[in-house]
Amino acid sequence: MMANHTETAAEASERRARLRGSVDFTMMYVAHDAFNRDLTRLIEAAERGHGFHPSAVTTWQMFSRQLHTHHTAEDTALWPTLHQVAAGNETDILADMEAEHAAIDPRLERIEAAIADRDDTGLLAQLQALGTELSDHMRHEEESALPLLERRLGAAGWEAFTTDIRQRVGGIKGGAQYLPWLLDGAAPAARRAVLKALPPPARLLFRAVWEPRHQRSPRLA
């Protein structure tokens, strides 16, 4: 584990090699990598005393918005569906997922408060704590909750959830923001897999408009 408390994409890829099954969770994995990527950048900026730079604040705002959308979709569309089919100690996994989400939400509020108060010491401490908590949660989810989803809902259940996510990010308009954020720095194989799933017009827009615009935006890189 890195000193900044997040998991690198390379570390995650090596760990996930043991988890491969019949359902392709690439979209979840790429999203988790994007959250770790942004937290790494934010922690490093705060360590350099640049936590309130416009690029850091913009990065935080995008990160927190995407994390809220991601967790809300899980809380309202994934965990309740799994509760209906879970048995025995499988319900403990779902209870853990819900509890971990509930613990992360106040951390986001503390970071918002540190930014508003320009509390550089508090900002760094809260970002580091979030890095540990969120990275631990995402590993737990990948190693316990996603295998449960595979057992109980299969590929059809996963497709239903990813469809819900697409609707929540706002269709084509939301995708124009979400996809460049998601694939910023993504491994080539993950990038190819995500782009392959898009209709050709969306792939063209991504390469010609959405990604260049994202790269020009005031963000940490």
Phi and psi in degrees as a GROMACS rama.xvg file:
@    title "Ramachandran Plot"
@    xaxis  label "Phi"
@    yaxis  label "Psi"
@TYPE xy
-72.783  158.977  MET-2
-63.1666  -24.6782  ALA-3
-85.2009  8.70867  ASN-4
79.2238  1.8657  HIS-5
-105.067  165.419  THR-6
-100.687  131.239  GLU-7
-74.0213  160.78  THR-8
-62.0369  -35.9039  ALA-9
-66.545  -43.5188  ALA-10
-61.6011  -42.5461  GLU-11
-65.1645  -40.9244  ALA-12
-62.0145  -42.1405  SER-13
-63.9615  -41.6108  GLU-14
-67.1365  -39.4612  ARG-15
-70.2478  -18.5127  ARG-16
-59.2418  -26.2565  ALA-17
-80.8725  -10.1566  ARG-18
-104.44  -2.08388  LEU-19
-61.1165  131.95  ARG-20
-138.155  -147.486  GLY-21
-85.9903  -15.8846  SER-22
-104.541  134.364  VAL-23
-88.1603  107.218  ASP-24
-97.6731  25.7981  PHE-25
-53.2425  -44.3262  THR-26
-62.1196  -38.0384  MET-27
-68.0305  -43.8552  MET-28
-62.0617  -43.5599  TYR-29
-65.0178  -38.5281  VAL-30
-63.5499  -43.8056  ALA-31
-61.6652  -40.8939  HIS-32
-62.5359  -37.5991  ASP-33
-66.5421  -38.6582  ALA-34
-63.9981  -45.2373  PHE-35
-62.8671  -39.1192  ASN-36
-59.3825  -49.7598  ARG-37
-65.6542  -40.2109  ASP-38
-64.2177  -38.9894  LEU-39
-59.5693  -46.6888  THR-40
-63.9389  -40.9534  ARG-41
-67.5897  -41.3699  LEU-42
-64.1138  -44.3904  ILE-43
-63.7566  -38.9687  GLU-44
-64.1726  -42.8941  ALA-45
-64.9474  -37.0248  ALA-46
-63.8658  -30.8456  GLU-47
-86.4117  0.579395  ARG-48
81.754  18.1564  GLY-49
-110.965  24.0561  HIS-50
-66.6536  -19.0431  GLY-51
-107.648  8.03096  PHE-52
-62.37  145.049  HIS-53
-51.9745  -35.4784  PRO-54
-67.8711  -34.4385  SER-55
-71.7935  -42.01  ALA-56
-64.834  -41.4335  VAL-57
-61.815  -42.8348  THR-58
-62.22  -43.5223  THR-59
-62.3504  -44.179  TRP-60
-62.1379  -42.2296  GLN-61
-67.8965  -43.9396  MET-62
-57.457  -50.8361  PHE-63
-66.9243  -35.7794  SER-64
-65.388  -44.4429  ARG-65
-68.8499  -37.06  GLN-66
-66.6949  -40.2945  LEU-67
-61.3688  -45.5933  HIS-68
-61.391  -44.1431  THR-69
-62.559  -49.9296  HIS-70
-71.0703  -35.7466  HIS-71
-62.9067  -41.2076  THR-72
-62.3344  -41.9096  ALA-73
-64.7352  -44.0546  GLU-74
-66.8141  -31.713  ASP-75
-103.485  -23.7514  THR-76
-120.254  -19.61  ALA-77
-106.055  -58.432  LEU-78
-61.48  -43.0755  TRP-79
-61.8411  -37.56  PRO-80
-65.1692  -41.2418  THR-81
-68.4619  -34.5557  LEU-82
-57.7052  -32.6478  HIS-83
-69.1725  -22.9754  GLN-84
-118.877  -5.66639  VAL-85
-72.9916  152.685  ALA-86
-137.805  150.644  ALA-87
58.5253  -134.682  GLY-88
-75.1328  -1.09639  ASN-89
-62.4867  -30.3243  GLU-90
-66.8476  -24.76  THR-91
-65.7749  -37.0461  ASP-92
-60.7358  -45.0977  ILE-93
-67.0018  -37.8848  LEU-94
-62.23  -38.8307  ALA-95
-62.9643  -43.7592  ASP-96
-59.3998  -46.1291  MET-97
-65.5302  -39.5624  GLU-98
-67.2318  -38.9846  ALA-99
-66.5651  -40.0694  GLU-100
-60.6785  -44.4273  HIS-101
-63.021  -31.8724  ALA-102
-76.4596  -29.1459  ALA-103
-75.3075  -36.2584  ILE-104
-54.5519  -47.6011  ASP-105
-63.0714  -29.6305  PRO-106
-64.3043  -40.4337  ARG-107
-62.0997  -39.9633  LEU-108
-64.5961  -37.8366  GLU-109
-66.8021  -36.594  ARG-110
-67.4508  -41.7888  ILE-111
-57.8302  -42.701  GLU-112
-66.247  -40.0543  ALA-113
-64.458  -37.6278  ALA-114
-67.0097  -44.9449  ILE-115
-62.1394  -37.0276  ALA-116
-88.8205  -4.08136  ASP-117
53.4345  45.4496  ARG-118
-93.2012  91.5315  ASP-119
-67.0759  -38.1936  ASP-120
-65.4811  -46.3458  THR-121
-64.3864  -38.0146  GLY-122
-61.88  -48.0483  LEU-123
-61.8705  -45.3843  LEU-124
-61.7234  -41.996  ALA-125
-71.4383  -37.6549  GLN-126
-64.5627  -41.9084  LEU-127
-63.3492  -42.1137  GLN-128
-64.0344  -41.8544  ALA-129
-63.9985  -38.8066  LEU-130
-56.5917  -43.7924  GLY-131
-68.2149  -49.3788  THR-132
-64.2088  -46.3374  GLU-133
-70.5886  -40.8719  LEU-134
-63.5751  -42.6573  SER-135
-62.1788  -42.8423  ASP-136
-62.5554  -44.6007  HIS-137
-66.2781  -37.051  MET-138
-64.2063  -44.3871  ARG-139
-59.8877  -43.7916  HIS-140
-61.4874  -45.8721  GLU-141
-66.2309  -35.747  GLU-142
-90.243  -16.5458  GLU-143
-125.109  -51.3224  SER-144
-74.7859  -40.7666  ALA-145
-67.661  -40.4187  LEU-146
-60.4348  -34.4153  PRO-147
-64.0219  -44.095  LEU-148
-58.5227  -44.1244  LEU-149
-61.1757  -43.4006  GLU-150
-66.0228  -42.5321  ARG-151
-96.4508  -30.2218  ARG-152
-116.224  -25.8012  LEU-153
67.9798  -166.954  GLY-154
-63.1513  -35.9356  ALA-155
-64.7007  -40.7017  ALA-156
-66.0388  -38.7383  GLY-157
-66.3492  -41.3653  TRP-158
-63.4712  -38.6035  GLU-159
-62.2825  -40.1  ALA-160
-69.1215  -43.0924  PHE-161
-65.2121  -32.7068  THR-162
-64.0532  -41.4994  THR-163
-61.7056  -42.1821  ASP-164
-59.9105  -45.6631  ILE-165
-59.579  -39.3526  ARG-166
-67.3998  -37.528  GLN-167
-70.1103  -32.7937  ARG-168
-77.4922  -6.44767  VAL-169
102.2  27.8442  GLY-170
61.8363  -141.264  GLY-171
-65.7948  -37.33  ILE-172
-67.0008  -44.9255  LYS-173
-67.0512  -37.0326  GLY-174
-61.5743  -29.8466  GLY-175
-62.8054  -26.9768  ALA-176
-95.2646  -42.7469  GLN-177
-66.2941  -47.8455  TYR-178
-65.4896  -45.7718  LEU-179
-62.5015  -37.2881  PRO-180
-62.8829  -47.111  TRP-181
-58.1592  -43.4894  LEU-182
-95.855  5.13903  LEU-183
-61.9558  107.833  ASP-184
78.9164  8.55618  GLY-185
-66.6584  152.392  ALA-186
-60.8026  146.639  ALA-187
-53.975  -41.5322  PRO-188
-64.461  -41.5917  ALA-189
-66.4074  -41.3497  ALA-190
-60.1099  -46.2447  ARG-191
-61.7592  -41.8188  ARG-192
-63.9464  -42.0254  ALA-193
-67.9518  -45.9496  VAL-194
-67.0403  -33.5635  LEU-195
-62.2758  -30.6051  LYS-196
-77.1319  -11.3949  ALA-197
-84.6745  149.781  LEU-198
-65.7072  150.212  PRO-199
-50.3978  -42.8217  PRO-200
-60.9338  -36.6663  PRO-201
-69.0617  -37.6815  ALA-202
-61.9569  -41.0428  ARG-203
-63.7562  -45.3881  LEU-204
-62.7176  -39.4751  LEU-205
-58.4251  -50.3182  PHE-206
-73.1965  -36.0876  ARG-207
-88.9086  -29.8662  ALA-208
-126.289  -56.8347  VAL-209
-65.1168  -50.0562  TRP-210
-66.8352  -46.3262  GLU-211
-58.1658  -38.9778  PRO-212
-64.3457  -41.495  ARG-213
-62.8935  -40.8853  HIS-214
-66.4933  -26.6221  GLN-215
-84.7701  -11.5375  ARG-216
-71.2141  155.416  SER-217
-77.7741  90.0153  PRO-218
-139.022  163.498  ARG-219
-74.9621  142.595  LEU-220
